[in-house]
Amino acid sequence: MSDPASPRVYPLRLYGDPILRRKAKALRPGEILSVPGFGPQSVREVANTMLETMFEARGVGLAAPQVGLPVRMFVAVEYEDDEEEHEGQDRPLRSRVLRDFVMINPVLKVIDKKKDRSYQEGCLSIPGIYEEGVARSRAVQVSYTDLDGQGQVLEADDYLARVFQHETDHLDGVLFLDRLPAEVTEDYRKELLAIQHKSKALLSDLAKWEQARHLEQNL
């Protein structure tokens, strides 16, 4: 890891990392967070860095467990148009953001029980794998706390509702492949094994970095 004193983005935890299967705990007001491999940060600092991490990975959402924090928080954005229309172009994603969201301790409620399977879904923790057929409720209501400690309630439908459901799943240790037939995961067996190998290497690097950081602090 190049500059541990002033990180710009977090490394993404990958398929096979145990933290992606843990149910995240509620985030307490004023809690100081420590992303593994990085120094202590406020919730606001973590949220801002998560957004930067998400933009760099060209994503639409990112949950705290995906950066090594087992807490109930995620960030997400609504873009002005479809990401695929600008695939391969250099236009910064930030310039296309209509709204961004930081949701702390979100509680999701289904307000339209009809299921939609039409969107292609992927995950920053499972890079390179995309599948249609993930059944998601068409409309949801999310109650959450914002970065100012204020309670908020938001309704979303269609693709944004899917994003919120995907990120809430992460907080419960659920991945989008879990919502597809088992044979889909089997079809990607080779790719998933390669991702797991990268995941193990990342965890090893983070452990070494943490040991070095603690030794430096104790000198």
C-alpha positions in Angstrom: 0.0 0.0 0.0 1.6 3.2 -1.2 0.8 6.0 1.2 -0.8 4.8 4.4 -0.7 8.3 6.0 -3.1 9.8 3.5 -5.2 7.2 1.7 -7.3 8.4 -1.2 -9.4 5.3 -1.7 -9.9 2.0 0.1 -9.0 -1.4 -1.3 -12.2 -3.3 -2.1 -12.8 -6.6 -0.2 -13.4 -9.4 -2.6 -15.5 -12.5 -2.9 -14.3 -15.1 -0.4 -13.5 -12.5 2.3 -15.3 -13.6 5.5 -16.4 -10.0 6.3 -18.7 -10.1 3.3 -20.6 -12.9 5.0 -21.0 -11.3 8.4 -24.1 -9.4 9.5 -23.0 -5.8 10.2 -23.6 -4.1 13.5 -25.4 -0.8 14.1 -23.3 2.3 13.9 -23.3 4.4 17.0 -23.4 8.2 17.0 -20.0 9.8 17.0 -18.3 6.4 16.5 -14.7 6.5 15.2 -14.0 3.9 12.6 -10.8 2.2 11.6 -10.7 0.7 8.1 -8.2 -2.1 8.2 -4.9 -0.8 6.7 -5.8 2.8 7.5 -5.8 5.1 10.5 -8.9 6.1 12.6 -11.5 8.3 10.8 -14.8 9.9 11.6 -17.9 8.5 10.0 -18.0 11.5 7.6 -14.4 10.9 6.5 -15.1 7.2 5.9 -18.3 8.0 3.9 -16.4 10.5 1.7 -13.6 8.0 1.1 -16.1 5.3 0.3 -17.7 7.6 -2.3 -14.3 8.2 -3.9 -13.6 4.5 -3.8 -16.9 3.8 -5.5 -16.3 6.4 -8.2 -12.9 5.1 -9.0 -14.4 1.6 -9.3 -17.2 3.1 -11.5 -19.9 1.8 -9.2 -23.3 3.0 -8.1 -23.2 1.9 -4.5 -20.7 0.6 -1.8 -21.4 -0.9 1.6 -19.1 -0.6 4.6 -18.3 -4.3 4.7 -16.9 -4.0 1.2 -14.1 -1.9 2.6 -13.6 -4.0 5.7 -16.0 -2.3 8.2 -18.7 -4.5 9.7 -21.1 -1.6 10.3 -24.5 -0.8 8.9 -23.7 2.0 6.5 -23.6 2.3 2.7 -23.2 5.0 0.1 -24.9 5.2 -3.2 -25.6 7.6 -6.1 -28.1 8.3 -8.7 -26.6 9.2 -12.1 -28.1 11.4 -14.7 -28.1 8.6 -17.3 -27.1 5.0 -17.9 -23.4 4.2 -17.1 -23.2 2.0 -20.1 -23.8 5.0 -22.4 -20.4 6.4 -21.4 -18.5 3.1 -21.1 -14.8 3.7 -22.0 -15.1 7.5 -21.9 -13.1 9.7 -19.6 -15.9 11.8 -18.3 -15.7 11.8 -14.5 -18.6 10.1 -12.8 -18.9 12.9 -10.3 -20.0 15.2 -13.1 -23.0 13.0 -13.8 -24.3 12.6 -10.2 -27.9 13.8 -9.6 -28.0 12.8 -5.9 -25.6 11.0 -3.6 -26.7 9.1 -0.5 -25.0 8.2 2.8 -27.3 5.9 4.7 -26.5 4.9 8.3 -28.4 2.1 10.0 -30.8 1.8 7.1 -34.1 0.0 7.5 -35.7 -1.1 4.2 -39.4 -1.6 3.8 -41.0 -3.0 0.6 -43.8 -0.8 -0.7 -44.3 -2.6 -4.0 -44.2 -6.4 -3.7 -44.0 -6.9 -7.5 -40.6 -8.3 -8.5 -38.5 -7.1 -11.3 -35.8 -9.3 -12.9 -35.0 -7.2 -15.9 -31.9 -5.4 -14.8 -28.4 -6.7 -15.1 -26.7 -6.8 -11.7 -23.1 -6.9 -10.6 -21.0 -6.2 -7.6 -17.7 -4.3 -6.9 -16.7 -7.2 -4.7 -17.2 -9.7 -7.5 -15.6 -7.9 -10.4 -16.3 -9.0 -14.0 -19.4 -11.0 -13.2 -22.8 -9.6 -14.3 -26.2 -11.4 -14.4 -29.8 -10.7 -15.1 -32.6 -12.4 -13.2 -32.0 -11.1 -9.7 -35.5 -10.6 -8.3 -35.9 -7.3 -6.6 -38.9 -5.4 -5.3 -39.9 -2.6 -7.6 -40.3 0.1 -4.9 -38.9 0.4 -1.4 -38.9 2.9 1.5 -35.6 3.4 3.4 -35.5 4.9 6.9 -32.0 5.9 7.9 -29.8 8.4 9.7 -27.8 10.9 7.6 -24.3 12.3 8.4 -25.8 15.1 10.4 -27.5 12.6 12.7 -30.9 13.4 11.3 -33.5 10.7 10.6 -34.6 10.5 7.0 -37.1 8.5 5.0 -36.8 8.0 1.3 -38.8 6.2 -1.3 -37.2 4.8 -4.4 -38.4 2.7 -7.4 -36.9 0.8 -10.3 -33.1 0.9 -10.6 -32.5 3.0 -7.5 -34.7 0.7 -5.5 -32.5 -2.2 -6.7 -29.3 -0.4 -5.7 -30.7 0.2 -2.1 -31.7 -3.5 -1.9 -28.3 -4.7 -3.1 -26.5 -2.5 -0.6 -28.8 -3.5 2.3 -28.1 -7.1 1.4 -24.4 -6.5 1.9 -25.1 -5.4 5.5 -26.7 -8.8 6.1 -23.9 -10.8 4.5 -25.9 -11.5 1.3 -24.4 -11.3 -2.2 -26.3 -10.9 -5.4 -25.3 -14.4 -6.6 -27.1 -15.8 -3.6 -30.3 -14.7 -5.1 -29.7 -16.6 -8.3 -29.9 -20.4 -9.0 -26.9 -22.3 -7.7 -25.9 -23.4 -11.2 -25.2 -19.7 -12.0 -22.5 -19.6 -9.3 -21.2 -23.0 -10.6 -20.9 -21.5 -14.1 -18.5 -18.9 -12.7 -16.6 -21.4 -10.6 -13.2 -20.6 -12.3 -13.7 -16.9 -12.2 -14.8 -17.0 -8.5 -11.7 -19.1 -7.5 -9.5 -16.5 -9.2 -11.2 -13.7 -7.2 -10.9 -15.7 -4.0 -7.1 -16.0 -4.7 -6.9 -12.2 -5.0 -8.9 -11.8 -1.9 -6.5 -13.9 0.2 -3.5 -11.9 -1.2 -5.2 -8.6 -0.2 -5.9 -9.8 3.3 -2.3 -10.9 3.7 -1.1 -7.5 2.5 -3.5 -5.7 4.9 -2.3 -7.8 7.8 1.3 -7.0 7.1 0.5 -3.3 6.7 -1.4 -3.3 10.1 1.5 -4.9 11.8 4.0 -2.4 10.4 1.7 0.5 11.4 1.3 -0.7 15.0 5.1 -1.2 15.3 5.6 2.4 14.1 3.1 3.8 16.6 4.8 1.9 19.5 8.3 3.2 18.7 
